Amino acid sequence: MALQVPEREGRGLVPHRGGEYANYISLYICANDDKGYVPERYKKALPKAKIGKSCVRFKKLSDLDAAILSRMIREGAGAPPQA
């Protein structure tokens, strides 16, 4: 399954390459709801990623399960914005 994200202004996958994390790709999902921050829910499902409240860092896309990553992005898109 190929991960496809629509390219819209201000949305989508934005690789961050620089500084301390020059060897990682960073994906920011700034969304939370009454259950907490969306990315934090996927720590066990994406063990090769370093996950914070809104940031998911990984070395290469093939390290992640595309179906789980897609589900996390879709869930983040439907959650209210982070305050």
C-alpha positions as CSV (number, residue, x, y, z in Angstrom):
1,M,0.0,0.0,0.0
2,A,1.5,3.3,-1.0
3,L,1.1,6.2,1.3
4,Q,-0.5,9.2,-0.4
5,V,-0.9,12.6,1.1
6,P,-2.6,15.4,-0.8
7,E,-0.3,18.4,-1.2
8,R,-2.1,21.4,0.1
9,E,-0.8,24.6,1.5
10,G,0.0,24.1,5.1
11,R,-0.7,20.4,5.2
12,G,1.0,17.1,4.3
13,L,4.3,15.5,4.9
14,V,7.1,18.0,5.4
15,P,10.6,16.5,5.7
16,H,12.9,18.3,8.1
17,R,16.6,17.8,7.4
18,G,19.0,19.8,9.6
19,G,20.8,20.1,12.9
20,E,20.6,17.4,15.5
21,Y,18.1,15.4,13.5
22,A,19.8,15.6,10.0
23,N,19.5,11.8,9.6
24,Y,15.8,11.7,10.4
25,I,12.6,12.6,8.6
26,S,10.2,14.5,10.9
27,L,6.4,14.4,10.5
28,Y,4.4,16.8,12.6
29,I,0.8,15.9,13.5
30,C,-0.4,18.7,15.8
31,A,-3.6,17.2,16.9
32,N,-5.2,16.1,20.2
33,D,-8.6,15.3,21.6
34,D,-10.0,14.0,24.9
35,K,-7.8,10.9,24.6
36,G,-4.6,12.9,24.3
37,Y,-2.1,13.6,21.5
38,V,-2.7,11.5,18.4
39,P,1.0,10.5,17.7
40,E,1.6,9.3,21.3
41,R,-1.1,6.7,20.7
42,Y,1.0,5.0,18.1
43,K,4.3,4.5,20.0
44,K,3.9,0.8,20.4
45,A,2.7,0.3,16.8
46,L,5.6,2.2,15.3
47,P,8.6,1.0,17.3
48,K,11.3,2.2,14.9
49,A,10.0,5.8,15.2
50,K,10.8,8.3,17.9
51,I,7.4,9.8,18.9
52,G,6.7,12.9,21.0
53,K,3.5,14.7,21.5
54,S,3.2,16.0,17.9
55,C,6.4,14.8,16.2
56,V,7.1,11.4,14.6
57,R,10.8,11.0,13.6
58,F,12.1,8.1,11.5
59,K,15.1,7.3,9.3
60,K,13.3,5.9,6.3
61,L,9.7,5.3,5.3
62,S,10.3,1.6,4.9
63,D,10.9,1.4,8.7
64,L,7.2,2.2,9.3
65,D,4.1,0.2,8.6
66,A,2.4,2.3,5.9
67,A,-1.1,1.3,7.0
68,I,-0.6,2.4,10.6
69,L,1.1,5.6,9.5
70,S,-1.8,6.4,7.2
71,R,-4.3,5.7,10.0
72,M,-2.4,8.1,12.3
73,I,-2.4,10.9,9.7
74,R,-6.1,10.4,9.0
75,E,-6.9,10.4,12.7
76,G,-4.8,13.6,13.2
77,A,-6.6,15.3,10.3
78,G,-10.0,14.6,12.0
79,A,-9.0,15.7,15.5
80,P,-9.4,19.3,16.6
81,P,-6.2,21.4,16.4
82,Q,-3.7,21.4,19.2
83,A,-4.3,24.4,21.6
